[in-house]
Amino acid sequence: MEWLRLFFLHPVSFYQGAAFPFAFLFNYLCIMDSFSTRARYLFLLAGGGALAVAAMGPYAVLVFTPAVCAVALLCSLDPQQVHRWTFCFQMSWQTLCHLGLHYTEYYLHEPPSVRFCITLSSLMLLTQRVTSLSLDICEGKVEAASGGIRSRSSLSEHVCKALPYFSYLLFFPALLGGSLCSFQRFQACVQGSSALYPRYSFWALSWRGLQILGLECINVAVSRMVDAGAGLTDCQQFECIYVVWTTAGLFKLTYYSHWILDDSLLHAAGFGSELGQSPGEEGYIPDADIWTLERTHRISVFARKWNQSTARWLRRLVFQHSRAWPLLQTFAFSAWWHGLHPGQVFGFLCWAVMVEADYVIHSFANEFIRSWPMRLFYRTLTWAHTQLIIAYIMLAVEVRSLSSLWLLCNSYNSVFPVVYCILLLLLVKRKHKCK
């Protein structure tokens, strides 16, 4: 049972697993109509506070502080100003916290505290919820509570107006992970009647448990293969390609397992259903679409399907509001949101170029490749190339030190993104000549 020991000793997995009984309890009490709406908000908020203190210890104040400030801004600013101010404050606070991690790693040369790393991950998810809510208010999708704090209402009325916001920003099923849930869906789930409240499916959760079991067994097998092989420092010629591919496979398996676990927790609490979906709004989509990710031959599809809720959030927050170079701005912001480590800056900018090349190359190929044998060969070749480029980008993003990034860039793996860069330049030049 080595997979079980490895998985549940991971700090985030441990605390997410510990939250399941409370998620089931919340779901049960809502179905039995034992909770008033205010009690539901308080239960979710109290659970989030308790989980934050248990998982983060004293660092939990780094999450509570921006949550309180964000609610104060949401309740006091005009709808047209709320997004600008909350975005600037939240990203400034998160950047300062990431600079603390940089100071520990690069200046003091000490491994960061596990609790501090959990705090930073939770803070990144908090940024998603804060900016998503502020955008909803700015766009008129959510009724603003502007003036609530500035008005002469009683303190209890202020708290009642702010309670849904506090609960949304800190509710425990999404505090440490999970697909981004919009405020409208969150509010509809909390305020839904017992007859309409989604019941968790035992078989659906069992299926997710079996998926996690299978992924962790594969993870253990691949880990042994990687441990038995050479690293980038001493691998021979093309052997480094195998090392990068298998190491990236470990990262992907870990992400898949955690995403499925996070998705299961949201479903157990009743937030993974279509309840509360507004007309024209995309339904609940889990972050892990393993089937699409592992069989796609297009880097652009991988970018949209990898951590899907975050990809949709980035598209809404940055891509749709960018007037020039939207793709580059989106990936550059993603590097900022992740912490601006050297490998992250290089990896996300490389990813942006690869997506642009993907659009140009496949558009050109679709015009000239007609026969199905050639299309099959083309899809097979581009699938392998896509997987190797993604492995290269993933390792660049995950490595921390400049020395490791330098080793990766000087390995044979750099050939694959360089090929796409050359094809991009040639096809763009050809396109301009044809005009």
ROLUMMAR-490153 format. One line per field, with one value per residue (C-alpha): residue number from 1; x, z, y; residue in one letter. Coordinates in Angstrom, 1 decimal, decimal comma, always signed. Each point is the difference from the previous one (the first is absolute). Layout:
nuba = (NUM|...)
east = (X|...)
up = (Z|...)
north = (Y|...)
pagu = (a|...)
END
This chain:
nuba = (1|2|3|4|5|6|7|8|9|10|11|12|13|14|15|16|17|18|19|20|21|22|23|24|25|26|27|28|29|30|31|32|33|34|35|36|37|38|39|40|41|42|43|44|45|46|47|48|49|50|51|52|53|54|55|56|57|58|59|60|61|62|63|64|65|66|67|68|69|70|71|72|73|74|75|76|77|78|79|80|81|82|83|84|85|86|87|88|89|90|91|92|93|94|95|96|97|98|99|100|101|102|103|104|105|106|107|108|109|110|111|112|113|114|115|116|117|118|119|120|121|122|123|124|125|126|127|128|129|130|131|132|133|134|135|136|137|138|139|140|141|142|143|144|145|146|147|148|149|150|151|152|153|154|155|156|157|158|159|160|161|162|163|164|165|166|167|168|169|170|171|172|173|174|175|176|177|178|179|180|181|182|183|184|185|186|187|188|189|190|191|192|193|194|195|196|197|198|199|200|201|202|203|204|205|206|207|208|209|210|211|212|213|214|215|216|217|218|219|220|221|222|223|224|225|226|227|228|229|230|231|232|233|234|235|236|237|238|239|240|241|242|243|244|245|246|247|248|249|250|251|252|253|254|255|256|257|258|259|260|261|262|263|264|265|266|267|268|269|270|271|272|273|274|275|276|277|278|279|280|281|282|283|284|285|286|287|288|289|290|291|292|293|294|295|296|297|298|299|300|301|302|303|304|305|306|307|308|309|310|311|312|313|314|315|316|317|318|319|320|321|322|323|324|325|326|327|328|329|330|331|332|333|334|335|336|337|338|339|340|341|342|343|344|345|346|347|348|349|350|351|352|353|354|355|356|357|358|359|360|361|362|363|364|365|366|367|368|369|370|371|372|373|374|375|376|377|378|379|380|381|382|383|384|385|386|387|388|389|390|391|392|393|394|395|396|397|398|399|400|401|402|403|404|405|406|407|408|409|410|411|412|413|414|415|416|417|418|419|420|421|422|423|424|425|426|427|428|429|430|431|432|433|434|435)
east = (+0,0|+2,9|-2,3|-2,3|+2,8|+1,4|-3,3|-1,4|+3,3|-0,2|-1,1|-2,7|-1,5|+0,0|-1,9|-2,4|-0,7|-0,7|-2,6|-2,1|-2,1|-0,9|-0,9|-2,3|-1,5|-0,7|-1,6|-2,2|-1,1|-1,0|-2,0|-1,7|-0,9|+1,7|+1,8|-1,1|+1,8|+2,0|+1,0|+1,2|+2,2|+1,4|+0,7|+2,0|+1,8|+0,8|+1,2|+2,2|+1,5|+0,6|+1,6|+2,2|+1,3|+0,6|+1,8|+1,8|+0,6|+1,0|+0,3|-3,8|+0,0|+1,5|-3,3|-2,4|+1,4|-0,6|-3,4|-1,1|+1,5|-1,6|-3,5|+0,5|+0,8|-2,9|-2,5|+1,3|+1,0|-2,2|-0,6|+2,1|+3,0|-0,1|+1,8|+3,0|+0,6|-0,5|+2,2|+2,8|-0,2|-0,3|+2,9|+2,2|-0,6|+0,6|+3,2|+1,4|-0,7|+1,7|+3,0|+0,2|+0,4|+2,6|+2,0|-0,1|+1,0|+2,5|+1,5|-0,1|+0,4|-2,5|-2,8|-3,4|-2,4|-2,6|-2,7|+1,2|-0,2|-3,6|-0,8|+1,3|-2,0|-3,1|+0,7|+0,2|-3,4|-1,3|+1,2|-2,1|-3,2|+0,6|+0,6|-2,8|-2,5|+1,2|-0,4|-3,5|-0,9|+1,7|-1,9|-3,3|-0,3|-0,1|-1,8|+2,5|-0,1|+1,5|-0,5|-0,7|+3,0|-0,3|-3,7|-1,6|-1,4|+0,6|+3,0|-2,2|-1,2|+3,6|+0,9|-3,0|+1,0|+3,7|-0,7|-0,6|+3,2|+2,1|-1,5|+0,7|+3,6|+0,8|-2,4|+1,8|-0,7|+2,0|+2,5|+2,9|-1,0|-2,7|-1,6|-1,0|-3,6|-1,7|-1,7|-3,4|+0,3|+1,3|-2,9|-2,6|+1,4|+0,0|-3,5|-1,5|-3,0|+0,5|-2,1|+2,4|+3,3|+2,3|+0,6|+3,5|+0,1|+1,8|+0,8|+1,4|+2,2|+1,1|+0,9|+2,1|+1,7|+0,9|+1,4|+2,2|+1,1|+1,0|+1,8|+2,0|+1,0|+1,2|+1,8|+1,9|+1,0|+1,2|+1,9|+2,0|+0,8|+1,2|+2,0|+1,7|+0,9|+2,5|-0,6|+0,6|+3,5|+1,3|-2,3|+1,4|-1,0|-3,6|-0,6|-0,8|-3,1|-1,3|+0,9|-1,9|-3,0|-0,3|+0,6|-2,7|-2,3|+0,5|-1,1|-3,1|-1,0|+0,3|-2,1|-2,6|-0,3|-0,4|-2,5|-2,2|+0,2|-0,9|-2,9|-1,2|-0,1|-2,0|-2,5|-0,2|-1,0|-2,5|+2,0|+0,8|-3,4|-1,8|-2,1|+0,2|+1,2|-1,1|-1,3|+3,0|+2,4|+2,3|-0,8|+2,2|+3,1|+2,6|+3,6|+1,2|-1,0|+2,6|-1,4|+0,2|+3,4|+1,7|-1,3|+0,1|+2,5|-0,5|+1,8|-2,8|-2,5|+2,3|+0,2|-3,8|-0,6|+2,9|-1,5|-3,2|-1,6|+3,3|+0,3|-3,6|+0,8|+3,2|-1,9|-2,7|+2,4|+2,8|-0,6|-3,4|+1,2|+3,3|+0,2|+3,5|+1,7|-2,7|+1,6|+3,3|-1,6|-2,1|+3,0|+2,2|-2,7|-0,2|+3,7|-0,6|-2,9|+2,1|+2,9|+2,4|+2,7|+2,5|-1,2|-3,6|+0,7|+2,0|-2,5|-3,2|+1,5|+1,2|-3,5|-1,5|+2,4|-0,8|-3,8|+0,4|+2,1|-2,6|-2,7|+2,2|+1,4|-3,4|-1,7|+2,6|-0,2|-3,8|+0,3|+2,4|-0,4|-3,0|+0,5|-0,9|+3,3|+2,0|-2,4|+0,5|+3,7|-0,2|-2,1|+2,3|+3,1|-1,5|-1,4|+3,5|+1,4|-2,7|+0,6|+3,7|-0,4|-2,5|+2,5|+2,7|-2,3|-1,2|+3,6|+0,9|-2,9|+0,6|+3,8|+1,0|+3,7|+1,6|+2,5|-2,7|-1,6|+3,3|+0,6|-3,5|+0,6|+3,4|-1,5|-1,2|-3,6|+0,4|-0,1|-3,8|-1,1|+2,7|-1,5|-3,4|+1,6|+1,8|-3,3|-1,8|+2,5|+0,0|-3,8|-0,6|+2,6|-1,7|-3,4|+1,3|+1,5|-3,2|-1,8)
up = (+0,0|-0,8|-2,2|+3,0|+2,3|-2,6|-0,9|+3,4|+1,5|-2,5|+2,2|-2,3|-0,6|+3,7|+0,8|-2,9|+1,1|+3,5|-1,3|-1,6|+3,1|+0,4|-3,7|+0,4|+3,2|-1,8|-2,9|+2,3|+2,1|-3,1|-1,4|+3,4|+0,0|+3,4|-0,9|-0,6|-2,7|+2,5|+1,8|-3,2|-0,7|+3,5|-0,2|-3,2|+1,4|+3,3|-1,8|-2,2|+3,0|+1,9|-3,1|-0,6|+3,5|+0,0|-3,4|+0,2|+3,6|+0,7|-3,7|-0,3|+0,8|-3,5|-1,4|+2,5|-0,4|-3,7|+0,3|+2,5|-2,0|-3,2|+1,6|+1,3|-3,5|-1,5|+2,4|-0,1|-3,6|-3,0|-2,4|-2,8|+2,3|+2,1|-2,5|-0,5|+3,7|+1,1|-2,8|+0,9|+3,7|-0,3|-2,6|+2,1|+3,1|-1,8|-1,6|+3,4|+1,3|-3,0|+0,6|+3,5|-1,6|-2,4|+2,9|+1,8|-3,0|-1,9|+2,8|+3,1|-2,0|+2,3|-0,9|+0,5|+2,7|-1,2|+1,7|-1,8|-3,3|+0,8|+0,9|-3,4|-1,9|+2,0|-0,6|-3,8|+0,1|+2,1|-2,7|-2,5|+2,1|+0,9|-3,6|-1,3|+2,4|-0,7|-3,7|+0,6|+1,9|-2,6|-2,8|+1,9|+0,4|+3,8|+1,9|+1,7|+3,7|-0,5|+2,8|+2,5|+2,2|-0,5|+0,7|+3,5|+0,2|+3,2|+0,4|-0,4|-3,4|-1,1|+1,0|-1,8|-3,2|+0,3|+1,1|-3,5|-1,2|+3,0|-0,4|-3,7|+0,3|+2,8|-0,3|+0,9|-3,0|-2,3|+2,5|-0,9|-3,5|-2,5|-3,1|+0,1|+1,1|-1,0|+2,7|-1,7|+0,2|+3,5|+1,1|-1,8|+1,7|+3,4|-0,3|-1,9|+1,6|+1,5|-2,9|-2,6|+1,9|-1,8|+1,7|-0,3|-2,0|+1,8|-3,3|-1,5|+2,9|+0,0|-3,7|+0,8|+2,8|-2,4|-2,4|+2,8|+0,9|-3,6|-0,4|+3,2|-1,0|-3,3|+1,8|+2,2|-3,1|-1,9|+3,1|+0,1|-3,6|+0,5|+3,1|-1,9|-2,9|-0,3|+0,7|-2,4|+1,5|-1,1|-2,7|-3,3|-3,2|-0,8|+3,3|+1,5|-2,2|+1,8|+3,4|-0,7|-1,4|+3,0|+2,5|-1,6|+0,1|+3,8|+0,3|-2,2|+2,0|+3,3|-1,4|-1,3|+3,4|+1,9|-2,5|+0,3|+3,8|+0,0|-2,4|+2,3|+3,0|-1,9|-1,1|+3,5|+1,3|-2,8|-2,1|-3,0|-1,5|-2,6|+2,7|-0,2|-3,6|-1,6|-3,6|-2,4|+2,8|-0,5|+2,3|+2,6|-1,6|+2,0|-0,4|-1,1|-3,5|-0,2|-3,1|-2,1|+1,5|-0,8|-3,5|-1,5|-2,7|+0,5|+2,5|-0,1|+1,1|+2,8|+1,2|+0,1|+1,7|+2,5|+3,3|-1,9|+2,6|+0,2|-3,8|-0,1|+2,7|-1,7|-3,3|+1,7|+2,1|-2,5|-3,5|-0,6|+1,3|-1,9|-3,0|-1,2|+0,2|+2,1|+0,0|+1,2|+2,7|+1,3|+0,4|+1,4|+2,6|+0,8|+0,7|+2,4|+1,7|+0,5|+1,6|-2,7|+0,7|-2,9|-1,2|+0,0|-2,0|-2,6|+0,0|-0,4|-2,7|-1,8|+0,2|-1,5|-3,0|-0,4|+0,0|-2,6|-2,1|+0,5|-1,6|-3,0|-0,6|+0,2|-2,1|-2,7|+0,3|-0,3|-3,3|-1,6|+1,6|-1,6|+0,1|+3,1|+0,2|+0,0|+2,5|+2,3|-0,3|+0,6|+3,1|+1,4|-0,6|+1,5|+3,0|+0,9|-0,7|+2,2|+2,9|-0,1|-0,2|+2,9|+2,0|-0,7|+1,1|+3,1|+1,2|-0,6|+2,1|+2,8|+0,4|+2,5|-0,5|-3,0|-0,2|-0,6|-2,6|-1,7|-0,2|-1,5|-2,6|-1,0|-0,4|-3,1|+1,1|-1,2|-3,6|+0,2|+0,8|-2,3|-2,9|+0,6|+0,2|-3,3|-1,6|+1,4|-1,5|-3,4|-0,3|+1,2|-2,5|-2,8|+1,0|-0,3|-3,4|-1,3|+0,9)
north = (+0,0|+2,4|+2,1|+0,6|+1,0|+2,4|+1,6|+0,6|+1,2|+2,9|+3,0|+1,4|-3,5|-0,7|+3,2|-0,4|-3,5|+1,2|+2,4|-2,7|-0,8|+3,7|+0,2|-3,0|+1,5|+3,3|-1,8|-2,2|+3,0|+2,0|-3,0|-0,5|+3,7|+0,3|+3,2|+3,5|+1,9|+2,1|-3,2|-1,5|+3,0|-0,1|-3,8|+0,4|+3,1|-1,7|-3,1|+2,1|+1,8|-3,2|-1,7|+3,0|+0,0|-3,8|+0,0|+3,3|+0,7|+3,6|+0,6|-0,1|+3,7|+0,6|-1,4|+1,5|+3,6|+0,3|-1,7|+2,7|+2,8|-1,3|-0,2|+3,6|+1,1|-1,9|+1,5|+3,6|+0,7|+0,9|-3,0|+1,6|+0,5|-3,2|-2,2|+2,3|+0,5|-3,5|-1,3|+2,3|-0,7|-3,7|-0,4|+2,4|-2,1|-3,3|+1,4|+1,1|-3,5|-1,6|+2,3|-1,4|-3,5|+1,4|+1,5|-3,4|-2,0|+2,2|+2,2|-2,1|-3,3|-1,7|-2,3|+1,8|-1,2|-2,4|+2,0|+3,2|-1,8|-1,1|+3,6|+1,3|-2,6|+0,9|+3,7|-0,6|-1,6|+2,9|+2,4|-2,0|+0,3|+3,7|+1,1|-2,2|+1,6|+3,5|-0,6|-1,3|+3,2|+2,2|-1,7|+0,1|-3,8|+0,3|+2,7|+2,3|+0,7|+3,4|+2,4|-2,8|+0,9|+3,8|+0,1|+0,7|-3,5|-2,0|-2,3|-3,1|+1,2|+0,6|-3,5|-1,5|+1,8|-1,1|-3,6|-1,5|+1,6|-1,3|-3,4|-0,2|+1,1|-2,4|-2,9|-3,2|-2,3|+2,4|+1,5|-2,3|-1,0|-0,6|+1,3|+3,7|+0,4|+3,2|+2,1|-0,5|-3,8|+0,1|+2,2|-2,1|-3,2|+1,5|+1,6|-3,0|-1,8|-3,5|-1,5|+1,5|-0,4|-2,4|-3,3|-1,5|-3,2|-2,9|-1,6|+3,2|+0,5|-3,6|+0,3|+3,0|-1,9|-2,8|+2,5|+1,4|-3,5|-0,8|+3,2|-0,4|-3,6|+1,3|+2,8|-2,5|-2,0|+3,0|+1,3|-3,2|+0,4|+3,5|-0,8|-2,8|+2,3|+2,8|+3,7|+2,8|+0,5|-3,4|-1,3|-1,1|+1,8|-0,9|-1,7|+3,5|+0,0|-3,1|+1,5|+3,2|-1,8|-2,4|+2,8|+2,1|-3,1|-0,1|+3,7|-0,6|-3,1|+1,9|+2,9|-2,4|-1,7|+3,2|+1,5|-3,1|+0,1|+3,7|-0,6|-2,8|+2,3|+2,6|-2,7|-1,4|+3,5|+0,5|+2,6|-2,1|+0,0|+2,2|+1,5|+3,8|+0,1|+3,3|+0,1|+0,2|-0,9|-3,0|-2,9|-1,5|-1,5|-1,9|+1,0|-3,5|-1,1|-2,8|-1,6|+3,2|+1,1|-3,3|-0,5|+3,5|+0,8|+3,8|+2,1|+2,6|-2,7|-1,1|+3,6|+0,4|-3,4|+0,1|+1,2|+1,0|+2,4|+1,9|+0,2|+1,4|+2,4|+1,3|+0,3|+2,1|+2,1|+0,7|-1,3|+1,5|+3,4|+0,2|+2,2|-1,0|-3,4|-1,6|-3,4|+1,3|+2,1|-2,9|-2,3|+2,8|+0,7|-3,7|+0,1|+2,9|-1,7|-3,2|+2,0|+1,2|-2,6|-0,1|-3,3|+1,1|+3,2|-2,0|-2,9|+2,1|+2,3|-3,1|-1,4|+3,2|-0,3|-3,7|+0,7|+2,7|-2,4|-2,8|+2,2|+0,9|-3,5|-1,8|+2,6|-0,6|-3,8|-0,1|+1,8|-2,4|-3,4|-1,8|-3,8|-1,9|-1,9|+3,3|+1,5|-3,1|+0,4|+3,7|-0,4|-2,7|+2,2|+3,1|-1,9|-1,2|+3,5|+1,6|-2,4|+0,7|+3,8|-0,1|-2,1|+2,6|+2,9|-1,9|-0,7|+3,7|+1,2|-2,5|+0,4|+2,7|+0,6|+1,8|-2,8|-2,6|+2,3|+0,4|-3,8|-0,4|+2,7|-1,6|-3,5|-1,6|+0,7|+3,6|-1,3|-0,5|+3,6|+1,3|-1,9|+1,6|+3,4|-0,5|-1,2|+3,0|+2,4|-1,7|-0,2|+3,5|+1,2|-2,0|+1,3|+3,6|-0,7|-1,5|+3,2)
pagu = (m|e|w|l|r|l|f|f|l|h|p|v|s|f|y|q|g|a|a|f|p|f|a|f|l|f|n|y|l|c|i|m|d|s|f|s|t|r|a|r|y|l|f|l|l|a|g|g|g|a|l|a|v|a|a|m|g|p|y|a|v|l|v|f|t|p|a|v|c|a|v|a|l|l|c|s|l|d|p|q|q|v|h|r|w|t|f|c|f|q|m|s|w|q|t|l|c|h|l|g|l|h|y|t|e|y|y|l|h|e|p|p|s|v|r|f|c|i|t|l|s|s|l|m|l|l|t|q|r|v|t|s|l|s|l|d|i|c|e|g|k|v|e|a|a|s|g|g|i|r|s|r|s|s|l|s|e|h|v|c|k|a|l|p|y|f|s|y|l|l|f|f|p|a|l|l|g|g|s|l|c|s|f|q|r|f|q|a|c|v|q|g|s|s|a|l|y|p|r|y|s|f|w|a|l|s|w|r|g|l|q|i|l|g|l|e|c|i|n|v|a|v|s|r|m|v|d|a|g|a|g|l|t|d|c|q|q|f|e|c|i|y|v|v|w|t|t|a|g|l|f|k|l|t|y|y|s|h|w|i|l|d|d|s|l|l|h|a|a|g|f|g|s|e|l|g|q|s|p|g|e|e|g|y|i|p|d|a|d|i|w|t|l|e|r|t|h|r|i|s|v|f|a|r|k|w|n|q|s|t|a|r|w|l|r|r|l|v|f|q|h|s|r|a|w|p|l|l|q|t|f|a|f|s|a|w|w|h|g|l|h|p|g|q|v|f|g|f|l|c|w|a|v|m|v|e|a|d|y|v|i|h|s|f|a|n|e|f|i|r|s|w|p|m|r|l|f|y|r|t|l|t|w|a|h|t|q|l|i|i|a|y|i|m|l|a|v|e|v|r|s|l|s|s|l|w|l|l|c|n|s|y|n|s|v|f|p|v|v|y|c|i|l|l|l|l|l|v|k|r|k|h|k|c|k)
END
